[in-house]
Each structure stands twice: as C-alpha cells, then as structure tokens.
Amino acid sequence: MSFFLFLNSLLIWLFIELFLWALFRWLRADFQWLVMGVDKNPVMNKLGLKKFFEKGWDSELGWVRKPYTTGMEKGRNSKKTQFSINKYGARSNPGYDNQDARISLFGDSYAFSRQVDDNKTWAHMVSKRLNENILNFGVGNYGLDQALLKLKREQKNRKTELYIIMVVPETICRVQSAWKHYSEYGNVFAFKPRFVLEENGLVLIPNIINTKEKFFKYEDYLDTVKSNDYFYQTKFLKDILTFPFLYTFLRSLKRNGPLVFSLLRTKFFKDQGLVSLPFQKIIRNNHLISMSLYRNKDSLKLMLALVAECKKITNNSKFLFCMTPQLQDIELLKKNGVYYDNFLKEASKITPVLDLTDVLIAQDDIGKCYVNDIYGGHLSDYGNKVIAQNISEKIDNMFTHKRFQK
C-alpha cells in the first residue's frame, strides 16, 4: 500500500513539474525577465551581434555611440524621435556642432537624453541658454564606472573647462556588474568593465569579452565573469526557475509569484492596460535593489571612490556630478525619502553636486516630465526643459557669468 502511495505521490509531483516547466516556458517566450535554465548560457544571436558590432560594441567600455551613426525611437505618445552622432562620437547639438566646446557631458541615457530629438535634449537647451557647445558623450545604460572611463578617454582627445557626469540612482547597481545579463536578464551582449575598491584604492577589472571572437565562446570566460559580478549570486541564481521547478518557484515566490500572475493576466485578458504591468514589476524591483544598496557601506564607498576618481582625472578643470531620478524613483522617494541623500552629501565634499530630485518632484504634473513607457520613464521634452534651466544656473554659479558670454 505504501508503495502505491509513494508511486502516486511521485506521479503527481512529476505532473506538477511538467506543468510548471511548460507554463514557465510558455510565459518566458514573450518575457525575457522570467529566467530559466537556458538563460545560464544563452545563445548569442548572430544577426544581433553583427548589428551590435557595427553600431555599438567597444572592446574596453562594452558599448558606445559610434561616430556618424543614427537611430530612431518612440517618445511621448509613440511619437518617433531621432538622434544622430557626430564625428567625435558625441550626440549632435544642432547649431553648435562646429563651435569649440568648453563643456563635456558623460553618463547614461539621462545624460544622452534618450527618447527626444537632438534639438530637445537638456544639453542642447543649456547650449542655447549659455551660447556654448556641449559635447554630449552620454551612452544608454552606462554606469558611473563606464562614464569615468569614457571621460578619461575623451579627455586625451580634447580637454574642456567643465566636465559633467549625469547618472540615475540605479548606477549603484550598474557599477557592480560585469555582465548586464545577470541583473537585466536578456541583455546578453552587455559585457563591461568594472572597478573594485581595495585597500590601496580603486582597481580596474577590464572587460573580459574584449574581442569579437570571444563572444562566440563566451562560456569559456563565465567563471571569471561570475566572480566579478555582484548580481550573479545575489539576484540571478535566486530568481532563476530550474528543476525542481516547484522548489525554485516557491523559493523565489516573492519575486516570481506576482510576475507569473501578471503575465497570466496579460496572456488571458487582452487588455492593453495590462501589457506593461509585468515589466513595471521588474523595474520596481530593480529600484528596490538600488535603494538597499545605498544603505550598504561597501557599495557607498565604491560609489564615492568613483566620484573622487572622476574629480582627480579632470585635473585643473571643473567637475560637476548630477543625479537625476527616474520616474519609478519618484514613487519610492515619496514613500521613503531621498534614499541616496547620504551618498550625495558625502559626494558634495568631493566635488560640486547637483541633485535634480527636488526640481522634478516640485512639478505639478510629474508625469508630464517623463515618457512613461516600457523603458521606465525617460525625461520628456518638457522634463529636459525643466532640468536645463537648473543646470544652466548651476554652471553659471560655477563660472563667472562674463566668462560664458561671447
């Protein structure tokens, strides 16, 4: 009798396992952030790699904006927006590209001003206010570490009087990543360098996938990548759904439970209002991780060391560090306060800091400042205009007004 009971239990368990495997596989087909065993060694799409090599790959930094490239995206209300990259590898600044530049800008997609046209970026608006060309070297998804290395590279080519770095609070996650796939599942081309903080200071860990050939045998280097990526152990392995599926699902229930439920609602109820719900849960979870890292002493020390290194390499020039919250950050800030405030206070002891949080929160219609879409909310035309005014005033205070008048 006990044998048949055991056999029935085994069959029921196997059925549950098979059902969950099929369910997760079905949901994952349209949603890369539901990770399974296949994501441990994802296949590199050859066509995608070819485009990446042509437009964005960089052996040192991981990826860049290459000179004379262009792109198109959707902005507010699905309006198509365009960007172009000039001969220097900086974003085009209409009417100013042929003018000598005394200001250089580095950072992530908020520095670049993603999802608005070239003549709607905050850098362009600052140029118009100050009658100054700004070389915009912002690159989407950059961490402060990559912005630092990009600054160091461009400084050798052309020095400017002022260097600005703008990043979002999530940069505290990006600087602890060696392969973005371990924190942004599915971002498989994004291998990158990172810094670690040791007793003698910052130590650079170079991008290990630094040749095109290595992409096709990247598995040979994964042990090293894993050891250098904070999120492999703390996030990726905790979120992954593998056999036994019931166990891994229950283990990650706090994250994967609501996610699976949202995906099922999206599948069965063809309500467009639900389409972005699963991704919004991913974005929110990422911001919660960022918030926790700002309370981590080691993470804070690393961030401050990176700011200090930026200040050091700008040498005799001026350096301004800017923090701009994403839309989801605003929602957390209203509940938890400015969770990166302590970092900014310490950073301000190193270099001038401009926190644009209060400026954006003070807006009557905060949604008007952002392109609220699947990417998590970049600044809209209006949002760029709002921060351009404040950045112009900050620059004016850092320099004598006369110096910036032609």
C-alpha positions as CSV (number, residue, x, y, z in Angstrom):
1,M,0.0,0.0,0.0
2,S,2.8,2.4,0.9
3,F,4.5,1.6,-2.4
4,F,1.4,2.7,-4.4
5,L,1.1,5.8,-2.2
6,F,4.7,6.6,-3.0
7,L,4.1,5.9,-6.7
8,N,1.0,8.1,-6.8
9,S,2.9,10.9,-5.0
10,L,5.7,10.6,-7.4
11,L,3.4,10.8,-10.4
12,I,1.6,13.8,-9.0
13,W,5.0,15.5,-8.4
14,L,6.2,14.7,-11.9
15,F,3.0,16.1,-13.3
16,I,3.4,19.3,-11.3
17,E,7.0,19.6,-12.5
18,L,6.0,19.1,-16.1
19,F,3.1,21.5,-15.9
20,L,5.3,24.2,-14.3
21,W,8.1,23.7,-16.9
22,A,5.6,24.1,-19.7
23,L,3.9,27.1,-18.0
24,F,7.2,28.9,-17.4
25,R,8.5,28.1,-20.9
26,W,5.3,29.5,-22.4
27,L,5.4,32.7,-20.4
28,R,9.1,33.2,-21.0
29,A,8.7,33.1,-24.8
30,D,7.4,36.7,-24.6
31,F,9.1,37.9,-21.5
32,Q,12.9,37.5,-21.1
33,W,12.9,38.6,-17.5
34,L,11.4,35.3,-16.4
35,V,14.7,33.4,-16.3
36,M,15.1,29.6,-16.7
37,G,18.0,27.2,-17.0
38,V,18.5,28.1,-20.7
39,D,19.5,31.6,-19.5
40,K,22.6,30.3,-17.8
41,N,24.3,30.0,-21.2
42,P,22.1,32.0,-23.6
43,V,22.6,31.6,-27.3
44,M,24.2,34.7,-29.0
45,N,22.1,35.8,-31.9
46,K,24.5,36.1,-34.8
47,L,22.4,38.8,-36.7
48,G,22.0,40.7,-33.5
49,L,25.7,40.5,-32.8
50,K,26.6,41.7,-36.2
51,K,24.4,44.9,-35.7
52,F,25.9,45.3,-32.3
53,F,29.5,45.2,-33.6
54,E,28.7,47.7,-36.3
55,K,26.8,50.3,-34.2
56,G,27.8,49.9,-30.6
57,W,30.4,47.5,-29.5
58,D,33.6,48.7,-27.8
59,S,36.3,46.4,-26.6
60,E,37.2,48.5,-23.5
61,L,33.9,50.0,-22.4
62,G,31.5,47.3,-23.6
63,W,29.4,49.6,-25.8
64,V,29.5,53.2,-27.1
65,R,27.8,55.5,-29.5
66,K,29.9,55.3,-32.7
67,P,30.6,58.4,-34.9
68,Y,28.3,59.0,-37.8
69,T,25.6,56.6,-36.6
70,T,21.9,57.4,-36.2
71,G,18.9,55.9,-34.5
72,M,15.1,56.2,-34.1
73,E,12.9,55.5,-31.1
74,K,9.4,56.3,-29.8
75,G,8.9,59.2,-27.4
76,R,5.8,60.5,-25.7
77,N,2.5,59.3,-27.2
78,S,4.5,57.0,-29.5
79,K,5.9,60.0,-31.4
80,K,9.0,59.0,-33.3
81,T,12.2,60.6,-32.1
82,Q,15.6,60.6,-33.8
83,F,19.2,61.0,-32.7
84,S,22.5,61.3,-34.6
85,I,26.1,61.0,-33.5
86,N,28.7,63.4,-34.8
87,K,32.3,62.9,-35.9
88,Y,33.5,62.9,-32.3
89,G,31.1,60.2,-31.1
90,A,29.0,62.8,-29.3
91,R,25.3,63.4,-29.8
92,S,24.6,66.1,-32.4
93,N,24.0,69.5,-31.0
94,P,22.1,71.4,-33.8
95,G,23.6,74.8,-34.5
96,Y,26.6,74.2,-32.2
97,D,28.5,71.2,-33.5
98,N,31.0,73.4,-35.4
99,Q,31.7,75.6,-32.4
100,D,34.5,74.9,-30.0
101,A,33.4,73.2,-26.8
102,R,34.3,74.1,-23.2
103,I,31.8,71.7,-21.7
104,S,31.8,67.9,-21.9
105,L,29.0,65.7,-20.7
106,F,29.2,62.0,-19.8
107,G,26.8,59.5,-18.2
108,D,23.9,57.3,-19.0
109,S,20.7,57.7,-21.1
110,Y,19.6,60.7,-19.0
111,A,22.8,62.5,-20.0
112,F,22.2,61.4,-23.6
113,S,18.5,62.4,-23.3
114,R,17.0,59.3,-24.7
115,Q,13.6,59.4,-26.5
116,V,13.7,63.1,-27.5
117,D,15.1,64.7,-30.7
118,D,18.6,66.2,-30.9
119,N,17.1,69.7,-30.5
120,K,15.1,68.8,-27.4
121,T,17.9,67.4,-25.2
122,W,18.7,69.3,-22.0
123,A,22.3,69.7,-23.2
124,H,21.1,71.5,-26.3
125,M,18.8,73.7,-24.3
126,V,21.7,74.6,-22.0
127,S,23.8,75.4,-25.1
128,K,21.1,77.8,-26.2
129,R,20.9,79.5,-22.8
130,L,24.7,79.9,-22.4
131,N,25.6,80.1,-26.1
132,E,28.1,77.2,-25.5
133,N,28.6,74.0,-27.4
134,I,28.3,70.9,-25.1
135,L,29.9,67.6,-26.3
136,N,27.4,65.0,-25.1
137,F,29.1,61.7,-24.7
138,G,26.2,60.1,-22.7
139,V,25.6,56.4,-23.5
140,G,22.5,54.5,-22.6
141,N,22.8,52.0,-19.7
142,Y,26.2,53.3,-18.6
143,G,27.2,53.1,-15.0
144,L,29.3,55.7,-13.3
145,D,32.3,53.4,-13.9
146,Q,31.9,53.4,-17.7
147,A,31.2,57.2,-17.7
148,L,34.5,57.6,-15.8
149,L,36.5,55.5,-18.3
150,K,34.8,57.3,-21.2
151,L,35.7,60.7,-19.7
152,K,39.3,59.6,-19.3
153,R,39.4,58.5,-23.0
154,E,37.9,61.7,-24.4
155,Q,39.9,63.9,-22.2
156,K,43.0,62.7,-24.0
157,N,41.5,63.8,-27.3
158,R,40.1,67.2,-26.3
159,K,40.2,68.9,-22.9
160,T,37.4,71.2,-21.8
161,E,36.9,73.6,-18.9
162,L,34.0,71.8,-17.4
163,Y,33.2,68.1,-17.2
164,I,29.7,67.0,-16.2
165,I,28.6,63.4,-15.3
166,M,24.9,62.7,-15.0
167,V,23.6,59.4,-13.8
168,V,20.4,57.9,-12.4
169,P,20.3,56.4,-8.8
170,E,20.4,52.9,-10.3
171,T,24.0,53.5,-11.2
172,I,24.9,52.0,-7.9
173,C,23.8,48.6,-9.4
174,R,25.5,49.1,-12.7
175,V,28.9,49.7,-11.2
176,Q,28.8,46.3,-9.6
177,S,28.0,44.5,-12.8
178,A,30.4,42.7,-15.2
179,W,27.6,41.2,-17.4
180,K,24.3,43.0,-17.5
181,H,22.5,39.8,-18.2
182,Y,22.9,38.8,-14.6
183,S,20.9,41.9,-13.5
184,E,19.0,42.8,-16.6
185,Y,18.0,39.4,-17.9
186,G,18.3,39.1,-21.7
187,N,20.9,41.9,-22.1
188,V,23.4,39.3,-23.3
189,F,25.7,41.5,-25.4
190,A,26.5,43.8,-22.5
191,F,29.8,42.7,-21.0
192,K,31.6,45.6,-19.3
193,P,34.5,46.6,-17.2
194,R,34.1,47.5,-13.5
195,F,36.1,48.8,-10.6
196,V,36.5,47.1,-7.2
197,L,37.7,49.0,-4.1
198,E,40.7,47.5,-2.3
199,E,42.9,48.8,0.5
200,N,45.1,50.8,-1.9
201,G,42.2,52.3,-3.8
202,L,40.2,51.6,-7.0
203,V,41.3,48.6,-9.1
204,L,40.0,48.3,-12.6
205,I,38.8,44.9,-13.8
206,P,38.9,45.1,-17.6
207,N,36.1,44.0,-19.8
208,I,36.9,40.3,-20.3
209,I,34.9,39.8,-23.5
210,N,37.2,42.3,-25.4
211,T,37.3,40.7,-28.8
212,K,34.6,39.8,-31.3
213,E,35.8,36.2,-31.3
214,K,35.3,35.9,-27.5
215,F,31.5,36.5,-27.9
216,F,31.2,33.2,-29.8
217,K,33.0,31.2,-27.0
218,Y,32.0,33.4,-24.0
219,E,31.2,30.3,-21.9
220,D,34.9,29.8,-21.5
221,Y,35.1,33.0,-19.6
222,L,32.0,32.8,-17.5
223,D,33.7,31.6,-14.3
224,T,35.7,34.9,-14.2
225,V,32.7,36.9,-15.2
226,K,30.6,35.4,-12.4
227,S,33.2,36.1,-9.8
228,N,33.3,39.7,-10.8
229,D,29.6,40.3,-10.9
230,Y,27.8,41.1,-7.7
231,F,24.4,40.1,-9.1
232,Y,25.2,36.6,-10.2
233,Q,24.9,35.2,-6.6
234,T,22.6,37.8,-5.1
235,K,20.0,38.1,-7.9
236,F,20.4,35.8,-10.9
237,L,20.7,32.5,-9.0
238,K,17.8,33.5,-6.7
239,D,15.4,34.4,-9.5
240,I,16.1,31.5,-11.9
241,L,13.5,28.8,-12.4
242,T,15.0,25.4,-12.9
243,F,14.3,21.8,-11.9
244,P,12.9,21.1,-9.4
245,F,10.5,23.8,-10.6
246,L,8.2,23.7,-7.6
247,Y,11.1,24.3,-5.3
248,T,12.7,27.1,-7.2
249,F,9.3,28.8,-7.8
250,L,8.4,28.7,-4.1
251,R,11.9,29.8,-3.2
252,S,11.5,32.9,-5.4
253,L,7.8,33.3,-4.7
254,K,8.1,36.9,-3.6
255,R,9.5,37.9,-7.0
256,N,8.2,35.3,-9.4
257,G,4.8,34.8,-7.9
258,P,3.4,38.3,-8.7
259,L,5.3,38.2,-12.0
260,V,3.8,34.9,-13.2
261,F,0.3,36.2,-12.1
262,S,0.8,39.4,-14.1
263,L,2.0,37.5,-17.1
264,L,-1.0,35.2,-17.0
265,R,-3.4,38.2,-16.7
266,T,-1.7,39.7,-19.8
267,K,-2.0,36.5,-21.7
268,F,-5.6,35.7,-21.0
269,F,-7.1,39.2,-20.8
270,K,-6.2,41.2,-23.9
271,D,-6.3,44.5,-22.0
272,Q,-3.7,46.9,-23.3
273,G,-3.6,48.5,-19.8
274,L,-2.1,45.2,-18.5
275,V,0.6,44.8,-21.2
276,S,3.3,46.8,-19.4
277,L,2.4,45.5,-15.9
278,P,4.9,42.7,-15.7
279,F,7.8,44.9,-16.9
280,Q,6.8,47.6,-14.4
281,K,7.1,45.0,-11.6
282,I,10.7,44.3,-12.9
283,I,11.5,48.0,-12.9
284,R,10.1,48.5,-9.4
285,N,12.1,45.5,-8.1
286,N,15.3,46.9,-9.6
287,H,14.7,50.2,-7.9
288,L,14.2,48.5,-4.5
289,I,17.5,46.8,-5.0
290,S,19.1,50.2,-5.7
291,M,17.6,51.6,-2.6
292,S,19.0,48.7,-0.5
293,L,22.5,49.2,-1.9
294,Y,22.5,52.9,-0.9
295,R,22.3,51.5,2.7
296,N,25.3,49.2,2.1
297,K,28.6,50.6,3.4
298,D,30.7,48.8,0.8
299,S,28.5,50.0,-2.1
300,L,28.6,53.6,-0.8
301,K,32.4,53.5,-0.5
302,L,32.7,52.3,-4.1
303,M,30.5,55.0,-5.4
304,L,32.3,57.7,-3.5
305,A,35.7,56.4,-4.7
306,L,34.4,56.6,-8.3
307,V,33.3,60.2,-7.8
308,A,36.7,61.0,-6.3
309,E,38.5,59.4,-9.3
310,C,36.4,61.5,-11.7
311,K,37.4,64.6,-9.8
312,K,41.0,63.5,-9.9
313,I,41.3,62.9,-13.6
314,T,39.5,66.2,-14.5
315,N,42.6,67.7,-13.0
316,N,42.6,71.5,-13.4
317,S,39.2,71.6,-15.0
318,K,35.9,71.9,-13.1
319,F,33.8,68.8,-12.4
320,L,30.0,68.6,-11.7
321,F,28.2,65.5,-10.6
322,C,24.5,65.3,-11.4
323,M,21.9,62.9,-10.1
324,T,18.5,62.6,-11.9
325,P,15.8,60.3,-10.6
326,Q,13.8,58.0,-12.9
327,L,10.0,58.1,-12.7
328,Q,9.9,54.9,-10.5
329,D,12.4,56.6,-8.2
330,I,10.0,59.4,-7.7
331,E,7.3,57.0,-6.5
332,L,9.8,55.4,-4.0
333,L,11.1,58.8,-2.8
334,K,7.6,59.9,-1.9
335,K,7.3,56.9,0.4
336,N,10.9,56.5,1.7
337,G,12.5,59.9,1.3
338,V,15.7,60.5,-0.8
339,Y,17.4,57.2,-0.1
340,Y,20.5,58.3,-1.9
341,D,20.7,61.6,0.1
342,N,23.6,60.4,2.3
343,F,25.7,59.5,-0.8
344,L,25.1,62.9,-2.3
345,K,26.1,64.7,0.9
346,E,29.4,62.8,1.0
347,A,29.9,63.3,-2.7
348,S,29.4,67.0,-2.3
349,K,32.5,67.1,0.0
350,I,34.5,65.9,-3.1
351,T,33.0,68.0,-5.9
352,P,30.0,70.2,-6.7
353,V,26.8,68.1,-6.8
354,L,23.5,68.9,-8.5
355,D,20.6,66.8,-7.3
356,L,17.6,67.3,-9.6
357,T,15.2,65.3,-7.4
358,D,13.5,68.3,-5.7
359,V,13.2,70.1,-9.0
360,L,11.3,67.2,-10.6
361,I,9.2,66.4,-7.5
362,A,8.1,70.0,-7.3
363,Q,6.4,69.8,-10.7
364,D,2.6,69.9,-10.5
365,D,2.2,67.2,-13.1
366,I,5.2,64.9,-12.6
367,G,4.0,62.6,-15.4
368,K,4.5,65.4,-17.9
369,C,8.2,65.4,-17.2
370,Y,8.7,61.8,-18.2
371,V,8.0,59.5,-21.1
372,N,6.1,56.8,-19.1
373,D,6.6,53.7,-21.2
374,I,8.3,50.3,-21.1
375,Y,11.7,51.8,-20.6
376,G,10.8,53.0,-17.2
377,G,10.4,56.7,-17.8
378,H,13.0,58.9,-19.6
379,L,12.7,62.6,-19.5
380,S,10.2,64.1,-22.0
381,D,10.7,67.3,-24.0
382,Y,9.3,69.2,-21.0
383,G,11.3,67.3,-18.5
384,N,14.5,68.1,-20.4
385,K,13.4,71.8,-20.4
386,V,12.9,71.8,-16.6
387,I,16.3,70.4,-15.7
388,A,18.1,72.5,-18.4
389,Q,17.1,75.7,-16.5
390,N,18.6,74.4,-13.3
391,I,21.7,73.0,-14.8
392,S,22.3,76.3,-16.6
393,E,22.0,78.2,-13.3
394,K,24.5,75.7,-11.7
395,I,27.0,76.2,-14.5
396,D,26.6,79.9,-14.2
397,N,27.4,79.8,-10.5
398,M,30.5,77.6,-11.1
399,F,31.9,80.1,-13.6
400,T,31.8,83.9,-13.7
401,H,29.0,85.0,-16.0
402,K,31.3,87.0,-18.1
403,R,33.4,84.0,-18.9
404,F,30.5,82.4,-20.6
405,Q,29.4,85.4,-22.7
406,K,30.6,85.7,-26.2
